[in-house]
Every structure is written in structure tokens, then in C-alpha cells.
Amino acid sequence: MLDQIRGGLFGAAVGDALGATTECMNKEEIQEKYGKIKTIIGGGWLTLDPGEVTDDTDMMIAVANGITQSPENPIPAIGEEFLKWYRRNPRGVGRTISLVLSQYQGDWFQTAFHVHCAQQGKSSGNGSLMRCLPVALAYSDQEMMEKITFLQSKMTHYADEAAEACLIYNRIAFRLLKGENLKTSLKEEIMNTCYSSVCFRKEPDCPPDGYVVHTLIWVLHWLWNCHTFEEVVIEAANRGGDSDTIASIAGGLKGLEAGFHRLPRRFTEILRVKQELELLSEKLYAVRQRI
């Protein structure tokens, strides 16, 4: 189980670092400039160094830190981690998250509602989905897991679509980690959670953008149609759009299924946050033994 938890965290970070190179590009632009991205090289619109990650991984780490500090009631601690991170002026923060964190005055859910209204009801980006995996890794009780998954989404994204996407994603992760049958597969758990694979089999007819519904559809498409972790993150990264987030979210589930020991070392060793992820894996595992 510890290897799976580590695989989930590292898988998400690898997808983020790989996909950051091609974020905001389309697949034709990627092919023309790179041919095909197959390793972590940095660059992109954020001009990252090889192995650097984006806000996707940073916020996932913030959620994990908040949980390990106060597992019984993690929302205040997660919020403090968000604010601490935001004060460091990180690059590439999404609009909804930036508005909530800059306007926060003591009540996360009220602030998220005000931002939601100010944006004419548009707070259904993928910013809460990209960070929610640690909740499924930390809690062995499904009711608790779903409650925290829902609340961590509503802290910044008031739209129900965002919370629902997080719940679908974390239910799949929870079943992968909880399953007593060691032969359980990611495809089986997608089917168990979503009840149908029809819309995932062929290429989605929506853009791979930051709308949380589109993001989740593309994530499930790559997970359904790709066989290995490497294939999942590479294909997601080379499709472009919001490629760092889609590759990160897909990489988290595929890494969880594979386990850390099966992730390519050329991906995991280059990550700048690898020591932090190692420590967090152990801490989340310890929480899971207690909660």
C-alpha cells in the first residue's frame, strides 16, 4: 500500500512536469516544435527547469500537508497551506484559485461563493480536481474520504461540477487502494464507478481544456485506452491544451495502480520535489493506518 501511495503522488507530479512543456499548445504545434515529448525537459510557457512542477503538484502537496497535520479536521490546515504557498507568488495560478486566495478573510466557503457569483457562476475549473488525490490516499473510511474530498473542492470552487468530478476521481482511487483483490485493475474500477466506458473509448469531442468536465473526460480516455503509466502521461502531454493538469490527474491514478516501483526512473529521479513526495507518502500512509 505504501508503494501505491508513493506511486500516486509521484505519478501526478511526473504528469505535471512532463505536460508543463506543452501546456497551452495544440497537438500540431507540439508536433512541429518537438516531434513528440517523451521525457521531462522543462520549458513551456512557464519556462520551467527540467524537473520543476507547477501549481498542480504544489497544491496537491498543500492538501497532503494539511491532512497530515490535522487528519481529523484538515480543512483549516489545508487552507493555511494554500495561503502559505500563495504568499510565495507562485507562477501560473488559475484565476478562480487566485481570486479566492487573494480575497480570503476567514471563511473559505463564503469566499468561494462570492468568487463564483462574481464570475457569473463560472467556478467549474479543474483546480480542485488536480489536488484532491491525497484525500483518497489518506482515509480508509469512505464516508470520511468523500466528505473531505467534497469540502476541499468547495474551498475554492463553489460549482457542484468541480466537487462531483473530485468525488468520481477519488472513488476510483479509493477502490484501487482499498481493494482486497490484488488483481483489480484501473479499468475495472473506472467501470465500477462510472458504470459505462462508451464515452472514453474514442477520442473525446470536447477540447482538453480547464473545464473540469472536459478534463475528467480526457483523463478517463487516456486511462482507458493506454496500457502503461508511461503511455498515459506521454499521450496526455502530447495532446496539448491543459496538458500539465490532465497528465497529472491521469498520472496520479495510473501511478497508484502501477505502484512507485514500476514508474520509469528517468521520470521520478529528475523531480525537484522527490524528497518531499517521499516523506509525504510515509505520512499519508501513517494517517491511513489510524483513520
Secondary structure, DSSP 4 states (H G I P E B T S, - for coil): -HHHHHHHHHHHHHHHHHHTTTTT--HHHHHHHHS---S---BTTTTBPTT---HHHHHHHHHHHHHHH-TTS-HHHHHHHHHHHHTT--SS--HHHHHHHHH-SS-HHHHHHHHHHHTTT---BSTTGGG-HHHHHH-SSHHHHHHHHHHHHHTT--SHHHHHHHHHHHHHHHHHHH-S-TT--HHHHHHHHHS--HHHHSPPSS-SSSBHHHHHHHHHHHHHH--SHHHHHHHHHHH-SSHHHHHHHHHHHHHHHH-GGGS-HHHHTT-TTHHHHHHHHHHHHHHHHH-
